[in-house]
Amino acid sequence: MSTVVFWALVLAVLLFVFGSKVFTQDATSPVEPVVPSATGRAPAAAPEPARSGPQDSAARDAASSSSPAMPRSAPVRLRIPKIGVDAPFTGLRIGPSGALEPPPADDTNLVGWQSSGITPGQRGTAIIAGHLDTATSPAVFARLDELLPGDRFEVDRADGTTAVFLIDSVENFDKDDFPNRRVYEDTPSALARLITCAGGYDRKAKDYTENLVVFAHLHPGD
């Protein structure tokens, strides 16, 4: 994937996480709104990619040849047994505003992925987003913060294969200090990020104050 295309996709995902008001519910809702809900504080532009020299390129080539990866294939189901997740995927498009459209807010058991981006298991960073809750009940990623390094999750794919991911870390980030480059990094390895909202709920902004990100890599198999 070219550098220009990669950073264009990063910007679209950033707008999804930070910029859309689609998820906002009334502050009097029984359960507060969802993920990745907007803050209205979208970044002005995607960060510039780091420049790489010959040594960097050699290191990336070596990593690419040694890291496990799978061919491109659309995800169809996410399974995280530890927290009871067994949910279908929906493809997310970039809307007219330039933001990534969110999963339907009325479906509590659905995850989304940026369908023109990296597929889970493919080399690169695959983004999987899910709601924390809805106006009426907890949603698919309500227990995402219970995951720990070493836990696993699985993505069933359209080609009949299953991508198994091993979790490296589970971290919360203030939405005003989100580590764009780290989360959406361009990489020769097959990585995945699970993203939802977290932190306190700001009734004035009608949004959560943080994002929770699960960092994971494709497991090479036992």
N, C-alpha and C positions, 0 to 999 in steps of 0.2 A: 504494500500500500504506500502511495507516495506521501511525502511529508505534508503537502498542501491538503490532500484529502483527509489525512489523519487529523490534522488540527482543525479542519472544518467540522469533522464529526465531534471532536472534543468540545468545540464551542456549542454545538447543538445540544450535547448532553449537559453542559454547564447551564445553558438557558433553561433546560428541563428542571434541573435541581434547584436553580436559584431564581428563575425569572418569570414563571407562569403563575397566574392567579386561578387557574382552573380548579385546583383542589380546595380552595378556601370554602369553609363552611361557616355558618353563623356561629358566633362565639357562644351562643346559648345551647348549642347542640349537646346532647347527653354525653357523647364521646367526642373528644376534640379531633380536628381534621387529620389529615393523612399525609402520606409521603408520595415523592419528595416534594412537599408543598413549597410554595414560593415564598421568598422574602421580599421580592420586589427590588432586590439589590443585585441585579445581574452584573457580572464583570463586563468591562468595556470591550474586551477582546480576549481570545485565547492566548495563553502564554507562548512566547517564542520557543521553538524547539532548541535544545542545546546543540551547539556545534560539536562535531566529532572529528577526530583526527584518525590517522592510519591505525594507531594502536587501539582506539575505541572500536573501529570497524572490525579489526581482527578479533577483538574480544567478543563482539556481537556475533560474528560468523561462527566462532567456536561454540558459543552458547546455543546458537540456532541448531547446530549439528548434533548437540548432545542432549538438548531438552526434548521431552516428549511432546508430541502435538498430533492433532487429528485433522483430516480434511474438512473443508467447510461443509456444514450441514446445520440446518435450522434446528433450534431447540424446540422440543414439544412438551416436556414436563420437568419440573424441578422437584426433587425429593430431598428433604432434610429430616431424616427419621428422629433425630434427637429432640426436635421442637415440633414434631407433628406436621411438617409441611409436605404436602403432596398436591402440587398445583400445576395447571396447564400454563403455557406461555401464550402471550399475544404479541404480535409484532407492533412496534411503535414507529410512527413516521414523524418526519420533520414537518411541522405545520406551516401555514402561510406566514406566521410571525417569525419563523426561524427557530422556534423552540421545539423540542421533542415533545410530542403529544403524550400525555400520561395514560396509564391503563384506566379502564372505566372505573369510576369511583364507586359504583354501586355493586361491584363484584368483590367480595371479601376474600376470595380464593383464586387470585389471578396474579401472575407476575408478567412483567414486560421486558422486552429487550429491543435494542435499537437495530431494526431489521436490516439496515444497509451497512451495519458495522460488523465487528468481529463476532463470529459465532462461538459459543462456549466449547472449548477444546481446540479451537484453531489458534495458531500463533498470533499473539497480540493480547489485548486486554478486552474481555467481554464484559459488558455492563448489564446487570440484571437489577431491575427496580421493582419494588413492591410497596403497597400501602401499609402503614402502621396501624391505622384504624379508619373507620368511616364515621358518619354521623350517628350510626346506630350500634356499632359493635367493633370489636377488635378485628383486624384484617390479617392477611397472609404473613406479614413480617412482624407481628405483634411481639413475638418471642425471640427475635433475631439477636437481642443482646445477651441471650443465654449461651450462645455458642462460644467455644474456647479454641485456642490454638491446638491443632491436632485432630479436631473434629472433621468430619467429612460431609460433603453433600454431593448429589448426583444429578446430572442433566441427561435425560433421555433425548435422543436426537432423531431427526426425520429419517436418517439412513439406517436406523435400527441399532446403532451403537449407543453406548452410555459413557459420558465423560465423568470421571470421578475426580473431585477436587478436594485437596487437603488445605485446611484453613491455617493461615500463617498468623493472622492477628485480627482482632475485632476492636475498632477504635471509633471514638466520637470526635467530631470536629465542629467547632463553632461555624455557622454558615457565613460569617464575615471573615473567616480565616481558613477557608477550605483549601486543602493541598492539591490543587488541580493537577499539577505535573505528576505527583506521586500516584494519585488515584487513576488517572487516565494515561499512564505512561505508554509510550511506544516501545515495544519489547519483542525480542525474538522468542520469548517463552510463551507458553499458553497459560494466561492468567484469567481470573474472573473476580469481579467485584459485585457484592450484594449491597444495595444501597436502600436505606429508608430514612425516615425522620427520627429524631431523638431529642433529648433535653427537655427543658420546660416549654410550656405552651404560652406564647405571648398573645394575650387576648386583644391587645391593641392592634398588633400587626396581623392577627389571625393566622399565626404560623408557629411552628416549632422553632427553637433557637439553634438546633444542631442537626447534623446528619450523622448517622451511624453507617460505617463502612466495614464490611467483611472482606479482608484481603485473602485470596486463595490462589493456589497453583494446581495445574493438572497433575494428578497422581500418576506415576509411571506404571502402576499395577503391582500386585503382590507376586 
